[in-house]
Amino acid sequence: MPNIDKTFENEISSSRDQEIYQLKKNMAIKVEEVQALYLEVKNIRKLEEDHQQTNGRLRLENKHLKQQIKQLEAEQEDLLNYP
């Protein structure tokens, strides 16, 4: 009888070890997924920041170009009115 109990204990222990191993493996996979998602979010935030900076520069440039156009139109008007 003691041999059967030992075999049963070994099977339970082995089963438990396998379950622990599988849980550790799943945990490691989840940690890697979280790290990958963190890097992806970090890259997206950087892209968004760069986009906002570029958009701001374009707005300033657009404003400057509109001022130049108005100035050129005023100069054109002056030249057309010059006798």
GIFEN-V652632 format. One record per pair of residues at least 12 apart in sequence whose C-alpha atoms are under 8 Angstrom apart, sorted by sequence separation. I is the first residue (numbers start at 1). J is the second residue. D is the distance in whole Angstrom. If there is no record, write none. Layout:
I:J:D + I:J:D
This chain:
none
